[in-house]
Amino acid sequence: MRHVKLDRDNPLDLHEQVAGEIRRAIADGEAKPGERLPPAKDLAAVLGVNTNTVLRALRQLRDEGLLEFRRGRGITVTGTPEQSALIEQAKELLHYARTHGYKPDELIQIIQQLG
């Protein structure tokens, strides 16, 4: 990944910023499916954050289906640029809905009605 500098004045939590940077790297094709990421402690050292912050971001991305954790093999990118971009758009939609008073389950109902 390119050099990343986190903004400690940003109201977004540090782990969200780390996850966003990795998501961006996947979306831009900088981190391709099948590639291994550096160990969390190395990422933390480069970013100047606690290892637990990086681990929290990595777990979030795993739960989104963008990363896979394998014992002895480290962390591998499994998501595609398209999937990463879709997740980012969904996060923006969810944020927009929340700022307009909608709950996630209400947003799901709206989306289901459209499908």
Summary of the structure (lengths in Angstrom):
residues: 115
radius of gyration: 15.3
end to end distance: 36.7
largest distance: 46.1
contacts: 292
relative contact order: 0.13
helix: 57%
strand: 8%
